[in-house]
Amino acid sequence: MSSKKTLRTRKTPLVYVLILNWNGRTVTIDCVESVLKSNYPNFRILVIDNGSTDGSPQAFRKEFGSNIEIIENKKNLGYAGGFNVGLKYAFDERNSDYCIVMNNDTVIDPAAISEFVRVAESGRKIGFVTGKVYYYDRQNILQTVGKKEHPVRWSGGHIGNGEEDMGQYDEVCERYFADDICTLVSSRLYKDTGGYDTTFFLQSEEYDWQARSKRSGYKIMYTPLAKVWHKESMTLGKDSALKAYYDARNPMLVVLLHRTKRYFRRYFWYHLRRDLCRSSLIYLKRGRVSVVIAKWQGLISGLCWGMRSKRLKIRHFI
């Protein structure tokens, strides 16, 4: 039985596909074109433009017309703030049953939306559904199929990263954490947890949201039948100073917000030694001084936030 016939045995849930754009006109057009080929019978595409200066909104209207909806933010609200605008619109104003949060530098398989919904509909406490993400330039090489738990970092590395897809991850299952490169979110979860925390702006915003959701009893599911190809860090750049800043700051804040003082203490010294000192030496050897400075600025910013919010105590360190 086809996906479409199965889903039509009851009212077909409405799905809004949310794509965040910031001066990424070309890659966003590719992304939208791939979504428009989806076989799911009840979806809308919403592009949230984060204050672009490259004429993106005008280009999207010319290219797609009424096939998409567009929200134009007056300024760059960051990843978390930008997507929150779209989530509020889709869930609160359009009564969508699900949203798919999708990076603009991705291309999605036509069957993916149907498969996301199929898994989401199988349980009331399924909050997120992630899929099989490949590298765009290496079509059968996996980037991620979810994340495992790490004994110190808490959120561990990507499962399957760099592996050729030989069917080794072909079972629907629960994951501990997942990247939100392309992830379905349920309306029930959104109403209970309120979306992304804008404290994070960029990086680890999904980590925090998933941590809050797990605490409320929601599950993160993985389906191998929802496939996505990711061009990877087209907006920020893989080794940009901006990304380095938030990578040093935000995972630390997630641990501070959701784990015990004892856990944070172990995490912090590990983070300082492994993620800051060691990686700084590597970047200095490459002549990437700006990246090193950004990493340490990110760490200091996170510690200052913890002190201002009165969440950091001396017991977090000794």
BELSUL-V365332 format. One record per pair of residues at least 24 apart in sequence whose C-alpha atoms are under 6 Angstrom apart, sorted by sequence separation. I is the first residue (numbers start at 1). J is the second residue. D is the distance in whole Angstrom. If there is no record, write none. Layout:
i: <I I>
j: <J J>
d: <D D>
This chain:
i: <46 49 51 140 141 50 51 140 50 16 20 14 15 16 17 18 19 20 21 22 148 14 16 17 18 21 23 22 147 23 25 147 146 203 175 174 175 204 208 174 204 248 173 174 173 245 249 172 241 245 248 249 172 244 248 265 246 265 130 241 245 249 129 170 129 261 128 128 127 127 127 39 38 39 31 34 37 34 40 31 28 31 27 103 102 102 15 101 14 17 18 101 14 15 16 17 18 19 100 13 15 18 100 19 99 99 98 98 98 97 127 129 131 126 127 128 129 130 131 132 125 126 129 131 136 133 135 136 131 132 133 134 135 136 131 133 115 112 112 152 80 81 80 109 108 80 107 79 107 78 79 106 78 106 106 105>
j: <70 73 75 164 165 75 76 165 76 43 47 42 43 44 45 46 47 48 49 50 176 43 45 46 47 50 52 52 177 54 56 178 178 246 220 220 221 250 254 221 251 295 221 222 222 294 298 222 291 295 298 299 223 295 299 316 298 317 183 294 298 302 183 224 184 316 184 185 185 186 189 110 110 111 104 107 110 108 114 106 104 107 105 181 181 182 96 182 96 99 100 183 97 98 99 100 101 102 183 97 99 102 184 104 184 185 185 186 187 187 218 220 222 218 219 220 221 222 223 224 218 219 222 224 229 227 229 230 226 227 228 229 230 231 227 229 226 226 227 267 196 198 198 227 228 201 228 201 229 201 202 229 202 230 231 231>
d: <6 6 4 6 6 6 5 6 5 6 6 5 5 5 5 5 5 5 5 5 6 6 6 6 6 6 5 5 5 5 5 5 4 6 5 6 6 6 6 4 6 5 6 6 5 5 5 6 4 5 5 5 5 5 5 5 6 5 5 5 4 5 6 5 5 5 5 5 6 5 5 6 4 6 6 6 6 6 5 6 5 5 5 5 6 4 6 6 5 6 6 5 5 5 5 5 5 5 5 6 5 6 4 6 6 5 6 5 6 5 5 6 5 6 6 5 5 5 5 5 5 5 6 6 5 6 6 5 5 5 5 5 5 5 6 6 6 4 6 5 5 6 5 5 5 5 6 6 5 5 5 5 6 4 6 5>
